[in-house]
Amino acid sequence: MFEGPSLVALGTSLGVALAAASTGAIFRPGDWYGRLRKPLLTPPNWAFPLVWGLLYTLMAVSAWRVWLAGGPAASAALAVYAGHLLLNAAWSWLFFGLKRIDLAMAEVVAFWLSILAVIWLFAPFDRIAAWMMVPYHAWVTVAAILNWRFLALNGPRGLRAEADAPRTAWSGASPPAR
């Protein structure tokens, strides 16, 4: 299990997951996010890197186990997994990069469904690998609910929060035009 090619595959799987995770580091919450109205059950900011770090590790090990169990026969399942990672990476870009809560909401639905597809496709190769994806799916379920609430509270581009924010002498800026 932990021989040369297997270790290379594990390293590759971890690297691919890290590449997807990098969008979370590139497109950070920042001041815009800080001004948004937050849903009641929004986790504290420090929780996100801890939870996501664990989830990316579980994802990578899950994909690696499927590769070990299925080899070339697992190609389709691993291709869907790779596609799901693109959806994973796109969410941070849409929400934090473009500041489009509406587009992120639409995208998280496809993202959520893609995780279900990965779980379903991984199960015939390695049931443990499929189960390793379940906490991730649960977290993205919470993320989708939060995204929906952010949209309701702040509007499609988060401008409602900025427009409704009180203007102070310290801000030096007018609320954005609608």
Buried (B, 14 or more C-beta within 10 A) or exposed (E): EEEEEEEEBBEBBBEBBEEBBEBBEEBEBEEBBEEBBBBEEBBEEEEBEEBBEEBBBBBBBBBBBBBBBBEEEBEEBBEBBEBBBEBBBBBBBBBBBEBBBBBBBEBBEEBBEBBEBBBEBBBBBBEEBBBBBEBBBEBBEEBBEBBBBBBEBBBBBBBBBBBEBEEEEEEEEEEEEE
